[in-house]
Amino acid sequence: MEIKLSIAIPTYNGAQTIRETLDSIVSQLEKGVEIVVSDNASTDGTAEIIREYQARFPVIRYFCNEENLGADCNIDLVVRRSSGEYVWLFGDDDKLVAGGIRKVLNVLQIHNDLAVVFINYAVYSSDFEQCLKERVLENKNDLYCENADKLLTTVKIAPIFLSSNIIRRALWERADSDHYVGSKWMHFGTMLSLLPGHPSYYVSSPYVMLRSGALRWKQDGTILLYGCELMKIVRECPKLGYSKHSTVETINVMLQSLPVTIFGSKIEGLTVTRILLWKMIKHYGSYPSFWIRGFALLLLPRVFYQLVWDFYQVPMIKKIYKRSKFWIQHRWTRNQ
């Protein structure tokens, strides 16, 4: 059977969540769709769960690495192990919303020249009981993007979320994916590198549910180190053929979100090391806003953040803050 779409799941010790992920996918399987799982030498019983599902759904193909090759290499492998014309990368702890597969197949049937399809997504709590953000990108209209700059200005860094990316496999296999090994952003970097010269598509409806969490990333500074690698990739965009305008817009999004990321990390107990500080200066230091906001926030002691957080929890202060925030946003919208 010819495979149009492979849903590719790289996993490592995903036993606690992968059942929910698979249940959300197998319930809407169609002809021409397969599921490919690349296991990075899990030690928690992931293999047994996958084989249980294979017995009921033969379209599931399972591969297990002899050793843990790292997240980037496993993402690259799961694409190359797929047989579909298109590969939908999917996290082992996310969920697919009903109708997602049918939507993607319709898009691919209408537009047979796409290099990438981006799927909008919603953010949920770690138990999926609470929706924290209904849609990451507010644009509610699907969009055919004639060139790479059009997609980049539309989605910016939203594709860093693994499960939002659908990529033409033949283009991935010709791309220099090795360049992104060790960056922690194999999927995003490779997608950016293969897109120039090809059209793409933005799906506005949030067909994927992201499971939030990973507080440890904030506590040990990992999220900030990953941000440095992400900045490095984005700054290389002009070399790949992107315009200065789309690159700067994407960088600005990262710079605007940096203070919030630093604040959240400090609240969770981040201790700024020399290595972290050096990398932040190396990758962000050429931008004045980093020195005005980011650098100062990094150096402030955690007790300062705790005081600010405790102050914000006072009901009256919280109420005033929310009202002022609404007024500023409303005024800004009216002035545009």
N, C-alpha and C positions, 0 to 999 in steps of 0.2 A: 504494500500500500504506500502510495506517495504521501510523504509527510510534509504538510504545509507549515505547521507550527510545533516547535518543541518547547515545552515548559521545562526549563533547566534549573534544577535546585542544587546548588552547592551546599554541603552540610558538614558540620562537625559537632558531634555530641548534641544532636538536635532532638533526642528522644522525647523531651518534655513538651515540645511544641509542634513537631512535624506532622503529627496526626491531624491537628486542626488545619494545617496548611493543605495536606493531601485531601482531606474531606471537602474543603472548599473548592478544590480543583476537579476531583473525579466526578463530582455531582453534575458537572456541566461539560464533560468530555464530548467531543464530536469527531466525526470521521476526519482523518488527516491530522490528528493531534496526538502527540506522545508526551510522556513525562520522563525526563532523564534526571537521575539523581547521582551526583558525584560525591562520594563519602570520603572525607579527608582523614581516614583511619580513626573513626570514632571508637570510643571505648565504653559507651553507655547503653548499648542495646539498640542503636539506630538501625543497624543491619536487620535485626529480627523484625522490626516494625515495617521496614520497606518490603521485606520478603512476604510478610503477611498481606500487604496491599497488592503485591505482584500476583499473588495467588488469585485474587479477585479481579485484577485489572492488568491483563497481559501487556497493555501499552506502556507500562512502567518499565523502564530499563535502569538497572542499578550497576554502578561501578564503585569499587572501593580501592582507594590508594593503599599501597603497602605501608606507607608512612605519611605523616602530616607534611604536606608540601607548602603550607602557608595558604592564606585565603586567596591571594592574587593568582597563584598558579592553579588552584582548584577552580576558580572562576573561568580561567582560560581553558582548562581541561573540559569542564562541563559543556562549554560551547562547542569545542572540537569533537566531543563524544556524541553530540546531538546529530540527528539526520534531517531535521526540518530545514526548509528554505529560510525560515525565520526562527530566531531563538528568543524566547521570553525568559530572561533571567529572573529568578524568584527566590526570595529568602526563605529559609526553613522555619521562620517564626511569623511570617505574614499570612494574610488571608486574601483570597480572591473573591470579589463581590459577584453575585449572580449576574449573568449576562456578559461578563467580561470577555470570555472566549469568543462568544458569538459576535460581539462588537469588533474585536480585533480581526476576526476572519472576514467580516464585512468590509473593513477598511482595506485589508490586503487584497480583497477581490476587486474593489473599485480602483485602487492605486497599486499597480503591480511593479512600480519602479522605486519603491521606498527603500532607503538605507536604514532608517530608524523610525520607530513609533514610540512616542513618549506617552505613558499612561499617568494621568493625574491620580493623586492618592489622598486618603484621609489619615489622620493621626489618632490613635486610640491609646488608652491606658494599657498596661502590661497584661491585664486580664480581659481586654476587649469589652469591658463593661461600660466604659465611658468614652465618648468621642471628644477628643481634645481640640480637634480642628477638622471641620467638615471637608475642606479641600485646601491643599497646600497652595495651589495656584488659583486665583479668583476668576480668571478668564473662563467664562462658561460656554464659549463657542469653540467647536473643533476647528482646527486650522491646518491647511496644507501648506507646508513651508517649502518654497521653491529652492532655497539654498541653505547652507549651514548657518549663516548669520541670522537668518529669520528664526530658526529654531532656538539658537543660543539666546537671542534677545527675548524670546518668549518664555523659555523655561529656566534660563540662567543656571544656577547650581542645583536645581531640584532633582536632576537625574543622578545625583550622588546616592539617592535611595535605590538600591539594587533592583527592587521589584517593579520599578517604573520603566525599565528599559527592554525594548524589543528591537533586535538587531538582525540584519540580513547576514546569515552565517558566512556566505562566500566572501563578503567584505571584511568581516572579522578575521577570517583565516589569512587574508592578504595583508592585514594591518600589522604594524610593529608592536604587538602586544607585549613583547619582552621588555620594552622600554618602561613599562609601568609596574613590573614586578618589584615588590617591596614598597610601593607607594601607598598601599591599602585602597587605592582607587582604580584598580585594573579596569573595571567596567566603564567608569566615567572617562578615563583617559583614552581608552581604545575607541569608545564611541565618538569622542571628539575628533580623533585622528582619522577615522574612516568616513566621516560625514561630508567634508568639503567635496563639492562636485556632484552631490546627490540630493534629491528631495527627501523630505521627512514629513511626519504627521504628528500633530498634537491632539490627543484625546482628552477632552475637558472633564468628562465625568470621572469621579474618583472610583475606579474599579478595583483598587487595591487598598487594603487596610494595613497600615503600619503599626506594629506593636512597639510602643515606646518603652524606654527603660535604660539600662546600662549606666547607672550612676557611677560605677567604678571608673568609667572613661573620664568623668569629671574630676574625681578624687585624685587620680594619679597623673593627670595632665595629658592623657592619651588623646582626648578630643582636640586639644590645642595642637598637639604634634601632628595629628592627622590633618588639621586645618592648614598647617605649614606645607604639607605635601600637596594638598589640594590647591593652594595658592600657586605653588610651583607649576602645576599642570595648567592652570588657567592662564598664567603669564606666558606660556608657550604657544597659546592659541594663534597669534599672528604668524608664527613660523609654519603653522598648519594651513594657513590660508584664510583665517578669520580676519575681519576688519578690526581696526583699533577701537571703533565705537562699540561693537558688541563685546569685545574683551573688557574694555573699561567698565561697561555697565555690569558685567558679571563680577568683576573685582570689587566694584562699589557695594554690591549686595553682601559680599563677604566681609568687607570692612565695616558695614553698618551692623552686621550681626555679631561681630567680634566682642564688643563690650558686654553684651548679654551673655555670651558664652563664658567669658572670663568671670563675670559676676556669679553665674550659676556654679562654675567650678570652685570658686572661692568659698561659696556657701557650703559646698559639699566637702570642704576640707583640703583643697588643693594647696600644696606647698610648691612654690616656684623654685626650681633648681637652676643652676647655671646653664645646663644643657638646654632646658626649655627656653630660658630667656635668650640665649644665643640664637636658637633657631627662630624664635619669634622676630628678633631684630633682623636676621638674615632675610627672611621672607616677607616681612611687613614693613621693614625700616625705611623703605623708599617712599612711603605714603605718610604725609603729615598727620592725617587723622589718627594713625596708630600712636604717634608720640603724644598727641593731645589727649586721647582717651585710653587707648589700649595699654600703653606702657605704664601710665600712672596707675591704672587699675591693677596691673600685675604686681606692682610694688607695694600697694596698700596692704596692711596686715589684715588677717582674717577677722579680727575683732571688730574692725570697722564695718565689714560686711554684715556681721552678726547684729550689730547695733542698728544698721539700716534696715535689715530684715525684720527685727523685732519691732522697730518703729512703724514699719509698713503694716504690721499685723494689727495695730490699734484700729478698731473699726472705723472711727471717724476719719483718720488719716487715709485709710483704704478707700473710703467713700469719696473723699475730696479728690484723691488721685485719679480714681476712675472717671469722675465727672470732668476733671480738667483734661484728661486724656481724650475723652469723647469730644470735648469742645475744640481742642486743638485739631483733631482729625477732621471734624466737621468743617471748621474754618478753612483748613488746608484744601479740602475737597472743593469748597465753594470758590476758592481763589484760583483753581486750576483752569 
